[in-house]
Amino acid sequence: MSDPHQALQASLQRARHESSPQQILDLIPYSSFIGAEAKVEGDGVLYWLDRRPSNIGNPSLPAIHGGVIGGFLELSAAIEILYTLNVELIPKVVDFSLDYLRPGRYKTIYANCTVLRQGKKLVNVTATAWQDNPDTPIATARCHFLISK
């Protein structure tokens, strides 16, 4: 396939058919740089970020860099749109708001996303990250993405 749009659509269809959101993550170089992974679990997609020395922001705690946590949540929200919705284009960030609630310790970070509203042009998504317990999040994000021209 020489058309990149057709190649993307084929990749998205294959990932959905095989229940493998990881295939979409594998298309994004930043995903492998930070070590983001995803799998279908229950009714949704579980995203996680294993501990990695290059993701440390504060070596004295040690804690994961806030920018890595923010990038992970933004990436997870975008993959959620690509995997769960029938979109034609790569979602583009319009607005991203992030609340840091606790330090992201040097251990695995998990995340889940919820599509709150899908319009013709915009999608609103929340993303929540935690480590030990989903009831004690370390960060939450509200994301608005443009999904049409």
Contacts in CASP RR format, 6 or more apart in sequence:
PFRMAT RR
TARGET T0000
AUTHOR 0000-0000-0000
METHOD contacts of the structure
MODEL  1
MSDPHQALQASLQRARHESSPQQILDLIPYSSFIGAEAKVEGDGVLYWLD
RRPSNIGNPSLPAIHGGVIGGFLELSAAIEILYTLNVELIPKVVDFSLDY
LRPGRYKTIYANCTVLRQGKKLVNVTATAWQDNPDTPIATARCHFLISK
1 7 0 8 1.000
1 10 0 8 1.000
5 88 0 8 1.000
8 27 0 8 1.000
8 90 0 8 1.000
9 88 0 8 1.000
11 23 0 8 1.000
11 24 0 8 1.000
11 27 0 8 1.000
12 24 0 8 1.000
12 82 0 8 1.000
12 83 0 8 1.000
14 23 0 8 1.000
15 21 0 8 1.000
15 22 0 8 1.000
15 23 0 8 1.000
15 24 0 8 1.000
15 83 0 8 1.000
16 83 0 8 1.000
19 40 0 8 1.000
20 39 0 8 1.000
20 40 0 8 1.000
21 38 0 8 1.000
21 39 0 8 1.000
21 40 0 8 1.000
21 45 0 8 1.000
21 79 0 8 1.000
21 83 0 8 1.000
22 37 0 8 1.000
22 38 0 8 1.000
22 39 0 8 1.000
24 38 0 8 1.000
24 79 0 8 1.000
24 82 0 8 1.000
24 83 0 8 1.000
25 31 0 8 1.000
25 36 0 8 1.000
25 37 0 8 1.000
25 38 0 8 1.000
25 75 0 8 1.000
25 79 0 8 1.000
26 32 0 8 1.000
28 75 0 8 1.000
30 71 0 8 1.000
30 75 0 8 1.000
31 75 0 8 1.000
34 49 0 8 1.000
34 52 0 8 1.000
34 54 0 8 1.000
34 55 0 8 1.000
34 68 0 8 1.000
34 71 0 8 1.000
34 72 0 8 1.000
34 75 0 8 1.000
35 49 0 8 1.000
35 50 0 8 1.000
35 52 0 8 1.000
35 55 0 8 1.000
36 47 0 8 1.000
36 48 0 8 1.000
36 49 0 8 1.000
36 72 0 8 1.000
36 75 0 8 1.000
36 76 0 8 1.000
37 47 0 8 1.000
37 48 0 8 1.000
37 49 0 8 1.000
37 50 0 8 1.000
38 45 0 8 1.000
38 46 0 8 1.000
38 47 0 8 1.000
38 48 0 8 1.000
38 76 0 8 1.000
38 79 0 8 1.000
38 83 0 8 1.000
39 45 0 8 1.000
39 46 0 8 1.000
40 46 0 8 1.000
44 112 0 8 1.000
45 79 0 8 1.000
45 80 0 8 1.000
45 83 0 8 1.000
45 84 0 8 1.000
45 112 0 8 1.000
45 113 0 8 1.000
46 110 0 8 1.000
46 111 0 8 1.000
46 112 0 8 1.000
47 72 0 8 1.000
47 76 0 8 1.000
47 79 0 8 1.000
47 110 0 8 1.000
47 111 0 8 1.000
47 112 0 8 1.000
47 113 0 8 1.000
48 108 0 8 1.000
48 109 0 8 1.000
48 110 0 8 1.000
48 111 0 8 1.000
49 55 0 8 1.000
49 64 0 8 1.000
49 68 0 8 1.000
49 72 0 8 1.000
49 108 0 8 1.000
49 109 0 8 1.000
49 111 0 8 1.000
50 108 0 8 1.000
51 64 0 8 1.000
51 106 0 8 1.000
51 107 0 8 1.000
51 108 0 8 1.000
55 64 0 8 1.000
55 65 0 8 1.000
55 68 0 8 1.000
56 62 0 8 1.000
56 63 0 8 1.000
56 64 0 8 1.000
56 65 0 8 1.000
56 106 0 8 1.000
57 63 0 8 1.000
57 64 0 8 1.000
57 65 0 8 1.000
57 66 0 8 1.000
57 68 0 8 1.000
58 65 0 8 1.000
58 103 0 8 1.000
61 103 0 8 1.000
61 105 0 8 1.000
61 106 0 8 1.000
62 105 0 8 1.000
62 106 0 8 1.000
63 103 0 8 1.000
63 104 0 8 1.000
63 105 0 8 1.000
63 106 0 8 1.000
64 104 0 8 1.000
64 105 0 8 1.000
64 106 0 8 1.000
64 109 0 8 1.000
66 100 0 8 1.000
66 104 0 8 1.000
66 139 0 8 1.000
69 98 0 8 1.000
69 100 0 8 1.000
69 104 0 8 1.000
69 109 0 8 1.000
69 129 0 8 1.000
69 138 0 8 1.000
69 139 0 8 1.000
70 98 0 8 1.000
70 139 0 8 1.000
70 141 0 8 1.000
72 109 0 8 1.000
72 111 0 8 1.000
72 129 0 8 1.000
73 98 0 8 1.000
73 111 0 8 1.000
73 127 0 8 1.000
73 129 0 8 1.000
73 139 0 8 1.000
73 141 0 8 1.000
73 143 0 8 1.000
74 93 0 8 1.000
74 96 0 8 1.000
74 127 0 8 1.000
74 141 0 8 1.000
74 143 0 8 1.000
76 111 0 8 1.000
76 113 0 8 1.000
76 127 0 8 1.000
77 113 0 8 1.000
77 125 0 8 1.000
77 126 0 8 1.000
77 127 0 8 1.000
77 141 0 8 1.000
77 143 0 8 1.000
77 145 0 8 1.000
78 90 0 8 1.000
78 91 0 8 1.000
78 93 0 8 1.000
78 143 0 8 1.000
78 145 0 8 1.000
80 113 0 8 1.000
80 115 0 8 1.000
80 125 0 8 1.000
80 127 0 8 1.000
81 87 0 8 1.000
81 91 0 8 1.000
81 115 0 8 1.000
81 123 0 8 1.000
81 125 0 8 1.000
81 145 0 8 1.000
81 147 0 8 1.000
82 90 0 8 1.000
82 91 0 8 1.000
84 115 0 8 1.000
85 115 0 8 1.000
85 118 0 8 1.000
85 123 0 8 1.000
85 147 0 8 1.000
87 123 0 8 1.000
87 147 0 8 1.000
88 147 0 8 1.000
88 148 0 8 1.000
89 147 0 8 1.000
89 148 0 8 1.000
89 149 0 8 1.000
91 123 0 8 1.000
91 145 0 8 1.000
91 146 0 8 1.000
91 147 0 8 1.000
92 145 0 8 1.000
92 146 0 8 1.000
93 143 0 8 1.000
93 144 0 8 1.000
93 145 0 8 1.000
93 146 0 8 1.000
94 122 0 8 1.000
94 144 0 8 1.000
94 145 0 8 1.000
94 146 0 8 1.000
95 142 0 8 1.000
95 143 0 8 1.000
95 144 0 8 1.000
96 141 0 8 1.000
96 142 0 8 1.000
96 143 0 8 1.000
96 144 0 8 1.000
97 141 0 8 1.000
97 142 0 8 1.000
97 143 0 8 1.000
98 139 0 8 1.000
98 140 0 8 1.000
98 141 0 8 1.000
99 139 0 8 1.000
99 140 0 8 1.000
99 141 0 8 1.000
100 138 0 8 1.000
100 139 0 8 1.000
101 137 0 8 1.000
101 138 0 8 1.000
101 139 0 8 1.000
101 140 0 8 1.000
102 136 0 8 1.000
102 137 0 8 1.000
102 138 0 8 1.000
102 139 0 8 1.000
103 138 0 8 1.000
104 131 0 8 1.000
104 138 0 8 1.000
104 139 0 8 1.000
105 131 0 8 1.000
107 131 0 8 1.000
108 131 0 8 1.000
109 129 0 8 1.000
109 130 0 8 1.000
109 131 0 8 1.000
109 138 0 8 1.000
110 129 0 8 1.000
110 130 0 8 1.000
110 131 0 8 1.000
110 134 0 8 1.000
111 127 0 8 1.000
111 128 0 8 1.000
111 129 0 8 1.000
111 130 0 8 1.000
112 127 0 8 1.000
112 128 0 8 1.000
112 134 0 8 1.000
113 125 0 8 1.000
113 126 0 8 1.000
113 127 0 8 1.000
113 128 0 8 1.000
114 125 0 8 1.000
114 126 0 8 1.000
115 123 0 8 1.000
115 124 0 8 1.000
115 125 0 8 1.000
116 124 0 8 1.000
116 125 0 8 1.000
116 126 0 8 1.000
117 123 0 8 1.000
117 124 0 8 1.000
118 124 0 8 1.000
118 147 0 8 1.000
119 147 0 8 1.000
120 148 0 8 1.000
121 146 0 8 1.000
121 147 0 8 1.000
121 148 0 8 1.000
122 144 0 8 1.000
122 145 0 8 1.000
122 146 0 8 1.000
122 147 0 8 1.000
123 144 0 8 1.000
123 145 0 8 1.000
123 147 0 8 1.000
124 142 0 8 1.000
124 143 0 8 1.000
124 144 0 8 1.000
125 142 0 8 1.000
125 143 0 8 1.000
125 144 0 8 1.000
125 145 0 8 1.000
126 140 0 8 1.000
126 141 0 8 1.000
126 142 0 8 1.000
126 143 0 8 1.000
127 140 0 8 1.000
127 141 0 8 1.000
127 143 0 8 1.000
128 134 0 8 1.000
128 137 0 8 1.000
128 139 0 8 1.000
128 140 0 8 1.000
128 141 0 8 1.000
129 137 0 8 1.000
129 138 0 8 1.000
129 139 0 8 1.000
129 140 0 8 1.000
130 136 0 8 1.000
130 137 0 8 1.000
130 138 0 8 1.000
131 138 0 8 1.000
END
